[in-house]
Amino acid sequence: MKPWLTEEEWYSLKEVILSGWVSQGPKVQEFENAVASFIGAKHAVAVNSCTSAIHLAFRIQGVEYGDDVILANTTCMANVNAIKMAGANPVFVDIDEDTYNLDPALIERAITPKTKAILNIDQIGLANDLDAISEIAKKNNLIVVDDAATALGGKYKGKYLGANGLVTTYSFHPRKMITTGEGGMLITDDENIAERARVLRSAGASVSDLERHKAKGVIVQKYYENGYNYRMTDMQAAIGLIQMKKIDKIIEERAKQAEFFNKELENIDELAAPFVPSYATHAYSSYLIKISDKSKITPEFIINKMAEKNISCRFGIMPLHNEPYFEKDGWNDAMFPVSCKVADKTFFIPIFPGLTEENMKFIISSLKSVISDFKA
């Protein structure tokens, strides 16, 4: 992955720096409006990371100390961090073998009296079955937070993620669809959630710096609850505004690259292209290839051999329960057979705007060569 950054982003910083307003201010508000407009949501609240956005979504919706939050076993540690920041406990559930997302069919068996929320993660740019998850949540009186960190531009039933009524979060880390260096955003149609998120992100102050600056006369903020320093800076937002001008092109480029790879992989028996269910439009923030069950080739072999050809690949999504942090929690591989199988059978190849047709042909020809070497 390479972020699409040019001199335009660089020049955008000049205006902000010379204005003297470099922390959260008018550019952040402008960036929020741009993202909300693109998605088709009523409110967007910019913060310093997607982890912070998820934490705010939990706190505002009532996740408290001792609660349980259900999430997929194959995900980023940041998701667990957000749950822990809310004082809650992560409860891992296995994934769907085709989408790599939380398997809705397995959720209800994990629900206990302590369960308060479901954290859905739309992995690698692909929306999960949000209706199925929302139905389970409604039936069991649970909160749903949709973490679309990697999926800006991804759609569920024709709507961008965040436009379907769920509190949704995005990331602007350089590994994601657009970047502000670091940063995240909470998306919601609920005005009360949005307003409280704006207060909590800025130390709990009842009035923002921007509001005070615009006011005629003296306005003094009040603090009715504790908050956090989760603010995004205007410097980051200035970069984000330029990135949002490119978002349609970014989505288009990734889709074309994925289409090329999909077609080429049809002729490689050992490998399979990503599965896309009928309800979803894939953002292709990453391109994850699955190795056939019949093949003995391993991701490690492929990754090492591709590296020798100067092509950077990496392992697929790893089961989080195997991390040292969870050693005392009693999780084991037998509880997550699909997660473990997927980890053993998947790997990522490069996909990003600027990848040329020559690059893509070289990637595919190299994959064929690696498989041929393995068979020899």
N, C-alpha and C positions, 0 to 999 in steps of 0.2 A: 504493500500500500504506500502511495505517496500522496500527500495532500496537494490540492491544486491551488497553489499560492503564487501570485505574480507581483509585479511592481505596483499594480493597482491597490492591493492590500497594503503595501508598504506606504504608498502615498496617502492612503486614507488615514494613517496615523498622524500625519503632519497637522491636519486640521484640528484633531483632538488635542494633541500635545500643545500646540500654540494657543488653544483656547483656554488652557489652564484647568479645564475640567476633565480630569483623567479617571476619576473613580466613577461610581454609578451615577448616571445623569441622563441627558437628553438622547444620547446615542443608544443607550440601553433601551429606553422606551421605544425608540424608532425601530430597533432590532426586534423587540418583542412584537410590535405591530406587524412587521414584515413576516415573521414566522407564523403568527396567528392567521394572517390573511392568506398565506400560502396553504396552510393546513385546512382552513375553513372552520377554525375554532374561535370562540369569543374572547378568550383570555390566554395570554402567554406571560409567564413570570420567569425572567432570566435569573440564573444563580451561578455560583462558581463551579459547579459540577453536577453531573447527573445523579451522583450519590446523594448530594444535598437535596436535589429535587425529590428524590424518592423518600428521603427522610421527612421532608416537609409534608409530602402527600400522606405519609403514615400518621404523623403527629396531628395534622389538621383533621383527619378523618377518625381519630380516636384510638389508634393503636397505642397500647400502653405497656408498661413494665409487666413481664410475665406472659404476655400474649404469644401465641404461635402464628407464624406466617408461612404459608405453603409456597414453595417455589421449585423450579426445575433443578435437578441435580447437576446438570451441565450448564454452568453459567460462570460469570465473573465474580470474584470475591467481593467486589464493590457492592453487589446486591446484598450479600450477607452483612457487610459493614453497615449498610443503611438500616437493615432490620435490627442489628445490635444497637445502633445509635438511637433507635426508637425504644430500646429496652426490651425488645421482643426476641423470640427464639426462632431460628430457621428450621423448617421441617421440609426435608428434601423429598421429592417425588420423581419417579422415572419419566423419561421422555418418549415421545412418539418416534419410531424408528425412521420415518420418512421426512418429517419436518424438523426434527431435532428440538422441537418445542415441548413444553410441559404437556403431558398427555392428559386431556380432560377426563378420560375414562378411569384414571387412577386417583383423581383428586378426592372424591368423597370418602374413600377408605382411609384417607389420612386425616380427616376432620375429627377433632375431639372437642370437648367443651372449652378448651383453651384457645381454639383456633379463632382468629379475629380477621385475617385477611389472606388474600391470594395475591402474590406478586407474579404477574405474567411477564415473561421476557420474550420479545419477538426476536428470536435469534438470527444473527447474521443478515438482517434485513427482511426476514419473512414473518408476516403476521401469523399469529396463532388463531385458533377458532374462538374468537372473542365471544360470540353468542353462546357457545356451549359453556364457557367459563362463567359468563355473566349469569346464566341460568342457574348454575350450581351455587354461585354466590348468593343470588336472590333467595333460593330455596333454603339456604343455611344461614342467612342473615350475615353475610361476610362482605368485607370491603374488597374491592379489586383495584389494584394499581397496575397500569400497563406500562412496562418499561420498554419503550421503543428506542432505546439509546442508539442502536445501530441501524434504525429503520426509517430515517427521514426520507420520505418519498415512497415508502412502502404503503400499500393500501389493503384495507379489509372491506370486501364487498363494494369496491368502487370508491371508497372514501379513504383519504389519508388518515393514518393512525393519529388519534387525537381528536378526530371529528366524529367520533362514534359515542360520545357521552361518558367515556371513562376518563378519569384523571390519568394523564399520560406524561411520560418523561422522556426527554431527549438528551443526548450527549453531543458536545462539540469538541471532543478530544480529536487530535490529528488522525486517529484511526477511523473516525466516523465519516458520515456522508459529507458534512461540511465541518469546518473547524474555526474556532476562535482561540486556538492554543490549548486552553482548558475552558470548561464552561458547560452549563447545562440549562435545561428549561422545563418548567412545569406547565402543562397545557390543560385547560379546563373550560367548560361552559358555565361553571358555577361561579357567580360573582363573589359570593362569600368566601369560597375556597381561595380564589385568586387574591382577594384583598388581604386575607389573613397570611397568605404566603408572602406577600409583599412586605407586611409588617415583620414577620418572623425572620425573613432573610436579612433584615437590617437592624439586628440587635433588639427587636421588639418595639422600635420607635413607631409611634402612632402617625407621624408625619415624615415623609421622605425628604432627603436633601433637596431634591428637585422641586418639590412642592414649596418648601421654605424659600428657595431661591426665587421662585416665580411670584411669591406673595408680596403684596404691598403692605408694609408694616411688619410687626414682629409676630412670628408664630413659634411657639415653644412646644416641642413634642412631649408626649406623655408615654409612660411605659406601664402597660397593664399586665404584661406577661414577659417572661424571659424569651429571648430570641437568639439569633446566631449571626455570625459574620459570613453570610453566604452571598454577598454581593458580587455581581459581575461588573467589570470596569468598562468605561466608555471606550477605552483602547481596544478591548476585546470585541465590543459590540460594533465598532467601526469596521473591523475585519469581517465580522459576521455579516454585516450589511452587503459587503462586496461579494462574499460567498453566496448569499441568498440570490444575488443577481445571476449566479451561475447554476443554481440548483436544477433548473430544468435540463440544462445541458449535461450536468453531472449524471442525472438519472438516465437521460437518453444514452450517454456514452456507456454507462455500466450495462444497460439493457442490451445494447448492440454487442458488447464484448461477451456477455453471458450467452447470447444467441449463437455467437461464433463457437464458443467452447461447447455448448450443448450439442450443436450439430457435429462437431469433430469427435466428441466422445461417443457418439452413436456407433462409430467404427472401431472402438477399442473395447473388446469384450470384458476386460478386467476392471474397467472403470465405469462409473455411472454419474451422470449429471445431477444437479440438485433437483429434488421433487418440488413442484409448486402446485398446491391444491387449488381447486377452482375458485375458492373464495378470496384468494390472495393475489396481489401484484407484488412481486419480489423487488426489493430495492437493490439487491446484490451489493451490499456493503462489503461482503466477502463472497468468495466462490469456493464452496466446500465440495470436494469430490469423494465419493464413496467407492471403496474397493469391493469387488464382487466377493460374495461368500465363498465361491469356489476357488478363488485365487489365493495363493500362499504368500504373495508379495506383501510387504509390510509398509506402513507409512514411513517408518524410520529409514528403510532402504531407499524409498523414493526421494525423501527429503535430502538425504545425504548425497545421493547421486545427482539430483537436480542442483544442489549447491556447487558441485564440481563443475557444472555448466553455467555457473554464475546466475542461477535462477533461485530466488529466495522463496521457499515454501515453508509451511509450518504445520505442526500437528493440529488435528481438529479440536473441538471443544472437549476439554478434559473433565471427568467427573470430580466435582468439588469435594465429595466426601473423602477422597483419598489424600487431601491436603493435611499436613501435620497438625494444623489448628483443630481438626475434628477427630483426632486420634482417640480421645476419651469419650466420644459421643455414642459409640456403639454401632456406627454405620459400617456396612461391609458390602463387598461387590455383589453378593447374592441378592441384596435388596434392590439393586439397580442394574439388572442384566442388559437392558437396552443401552443405557448410558455407557456402560463398559464396552459393549460391542461396538458402538459408534466410535468411541475413542480409539479402538483398535483397528478401525477400518476406514478412517477418514483423514484427509489432509487438505490444506488450503493451497491454492495457487494464486499468483498475483492477479489483481483486477483493480484498475483505477483509471480515471480520466488521464489521457496522455499515453496510455499503452497503445502502441501502434499495431497495425495488422502484421507487420514483420515480427514484432515482439511476440504476438499471440501465436503465430505460426511456429516460431522457435520454441515456445513453451510446449505446444502440442507435439512437435517432432521430437523434442527432448523426452517427453513422457513416453512416447512410443519406443524410443531408443532405450530408456531405462527399463521398461518392461521386457524388451527383447534381451537385454543383458541379463536380466534376472532369470529368464527362461533358459539361457544358454548354458 
